[in-house]
């Protein structure tokens, strides 16, 4: 059964800034997973397994307008110390971010029962990956580079997307229009 994710992309300026960090981490570590898969900077709101996602498209389209004028403050660096590891930029967990996640989960729960447990409200750690699938010998360079290049920033949500995972493929996208 395929895995799908619902994600939000950032405004162009934020995307460029984060992509510079990702590119430098890739250069330093040799880990090119994000660029090899053309994965742009984003925050994943939900991850789930399902045979088909056709039935949720209307609900996702109706969610996009609710994301207008929402900014995310990326304020710190984090590591999912799994094997392989993930180096992240972490947002302040604001009321808006919690509200978005709650609304989305409620909408999707009508059709989906197989959510990835890391994306269920009690376990969800919102993050923007700088490097994924980082081996232990790549981790020090990834951390040092991210620490050197990152300064806290505010990002505006630009697009809500549905993607298929492994291989990564955008399936649908809804622009988040400013009011």
N, C-alpha and C positions, 0 to 999 in steps of 0.2 A: 504494500500500500504506500503510495507516495506521501512525502512530507511537504507541507505548505507552511508559509509564514505570511503574516500580515505585518507590514513594516511602514515606517514613515521616513521619508527622505527630508533633508534639510535644504534651506535656501542655498543659492549658488555660491555666495561668498563663504559661508560656513563649510560647504562641501569642498571647496578648493583648499581651504585652510587644513581641514582634517585629512584630505587626500595627500597633501604634502607630508604630513606626519607618517601616514601609512606608507607612502613611497620610500621615505628615508628609512623607516624600520625594515622594509623589504630589502633595501639596498644593503643595510648593515647586517642583517641576519641571513639573507639569501632566501628567506621565506616569502614566496610570491603568491600565496593562496588567494588573497583578496583580488589582486590584479589579474591573475590567471583566470579567475571566474567572473571578472568585471562586476565586482560587488562594490557599490558606492556606499559612502558613509550613511548610516541609518540607525534607527532604534527598532528592534523587533518587539511588536506588541503581543503577538500570539504565534505559537508554533503547534501544529497538529498534523495528524495523519488522517487521510480521507481518500476514498476512491476517486471522487470528482468534486470540484468546487463550484460548479455552475450555479447551484442553488443559493450560494452566499453572495454572489456578485451584487445583487440589488441592495442588500443590507450594507455592504461595504461602500457602495456608491452613496447611500444615504448618510453614512457616517462622515464622509469627507467634509461637508459644510460645517459640521460641528467642531472641526479642527481649526477653523479660521482664527487668525490672530493669536495663536498659541506659540509661545516661545519656550524653548528648553534651555536651561543653563547648564552647560557642561562645566563641572567645577573641579573634578578630581580624576585621578588615574586609579584604575583598579586592575586586579589580576584574578582570573579564574584559575586557580592553581591546580588544574586537572592535568592529566597527561593525555594528549598534548594540552598546553596552556592557552589562554586567551588574554591579551592585553587590551584594556578598554579605557575609554573616556566615560566617566560616570556623570549622569545628570543629577541635579537636585531633584528629589522626588517630590514634585509639587502637587497641589490639589488638582491642577489641570491634567497632569500626567496620570494620576490615579483615576480621575474621572474618565479619561479616554480609555484606559485599560478596562475599567469596569463596564462601560457601555459596550465596548467591542466584545468582551467576554460574554456578556448577557445576550447580545445579538447572535454570536456564533454558537452559543450553547443550545440554541434551538435546533441546530443541524449537526453539531459535532460533540462527541463524547470522549474522543481520544486526544486530549490536549497533552502536550509535552509538560510533565510536572514542573519543570523549571519556569514555565510561563503562566502557571496558575497564580492567582493573586498573592497567596501567602508565601510563595517562593520566588516571585518575579524580581529580578534585579535588572532594572533597565540599564542599558549600556550601548555604547557605540564602539564596535570593535576597531582597534588599530591594527591588530595582528591576531590571526587564529592559527590553530594547529602548530603552535610554537613548541619545539622540542626543548628539553632542559638546557642544552648547550646554546640555544638561540635566545633564551629568556633574558639573560643579563643585558645583551645588546638591545633587545626590544624595549626593556624597561628604561635603560639609560637614555636611549634616543627619544622615547616618548616624554620622559621627564625634562629633557633639555629643550624640546620643541614646543611642548604644550603650555598654553596659558589659558585660564578659564575664559569661556566665551559663551555668548548667547546665540542660539540658532532658532530660526523660525521654521516651522513645519511647512513644507512645500508640496509634497505628494504623498498620498496614501497608496500603497501597492500591495498586490497579492503576488507572491513569488512561489515557484516550485523550488524545492531544495534538492541538491545532489542529483543531477547537475542543477546549478542555480540558473533560474530562468524567470524573467518577469512575465507574468500572465495578464495582468490588468493593472491600470493605474488611474487614479483620480486626482486631478489637481486640487489643491486646497487654495481656493481663491481668497484674496484679502477682502475685507469688508470695505 
